[in-house]
């Protein structure tokens, strides 16, 4: 049986009373989306599913407005201001850049972040147990998964010498995560280098021409932009015979060799619990931030075949899911 990602609720999150059905008008929720209307379809579906799981009905209890950054993180401040002009009950955000834009724009409108890296280290909140201010949500623990990701890469590619790490320089957590990858790689003799990408248009250029020296493997750091580009990143890996390892299931589903981490959409769905609590009167700063307690290992066997790899049986046996 496939192990399922479990989210642990920190102490102090008592059940909130349900919203009154006779509320005068549905609450306006503003989602500042990092991607496009096309790439954000899974995220928006997860939002609606999570709200439904918490007893909130679209059109009755809430309306969702979506503002698309289209991969340009520099647009977050303007999109946040546009959202605030509609007087929303809440701002829903994902990336650290969008959380900061929201925090700089308002200290009163509640902010819920979904699947965000290291919110304490990024100084978005005071602590997981007591976030403070007007911000709370769900963290990814992507930084803590780094040693395991490097270990999985070495197990799959015992002869690998070079590991590239895809990072977004506009994400404050990506460089520290890269340093952790480099340290873990150095301990097993890997040459590690960063590949920087901050816009969707720059993907192919970031890797250089096909004739350039290619790494044996590519580790994709957790970032909302890379979630949007999962299919293109995976296809580039197959084209250039690079084993791609991602931080969430959708990377393997899109064609990466492996992924290890909490399912991105699961974290988004869980974060809607905070929407329910806040609409029922809870203060964001009093709601502890949650983290995943289990990660899924997903292996794409089609991609392994395309790359000419024979994966160890011990690795296959440890997988939570195998994509045939």
GIGIJO-V80756 format. One line per field, one symbol per residue. ss: DSSP state (a for helix, b for strand, c for the rest). phi: phi as a letter, one per 40 degrees, with the letter a starting at -180 (. if undefined). A space follows every 10 residues. Layout:
ss = ???
phi = ???
This chain:
ss = ccccccbbcc cccccccccc ccccccbbbb bbbccccccc aaaaaaaaaa aaaccccbcc cbbbbbbbcc ccaaaaaaaa aaaacccccb bbbccaaaaa aaaaaccccb bbbbbbcccc cccccccccc ccccbbbbbc cccccaaaaa aaaaaacccc cbbbbbbccc caaaaaaaaa aaaaaacccc bbbbbbccca aaaaaaaccc ccccccbbbb cccaaaaaca aaaaaaaaac ccbbbbccaa aaaacccbbb bccaaaaaaa aaaaaaaaac cccaaacccb bbcccbbbbb aaaaaacccc ccaaaaaacc bbbc
phi = .ccbcbbccc dhcccccccc ccdcacccbb bcccbbdccc dcccccdccc ccccgbbcgc babbbbbccf gbcccddccc ccccccfcca bbbbcdcccc cccccabbcd bbcbfbcfcc ccgcbcaccb cggbbaibcc gccccddccc ccccccbccc bbbcbcbbcc bccccdcdcc cccccccbgc cbacbcabbc cccccccgcd cccbccabbc ccaccccccd ccccccccdb fbccbbcadc cccchccaaa iccdcccccc ccdccdcccc hccdcccdcb bcbabcbbbc cccdcccgbb cccccccccc abcc
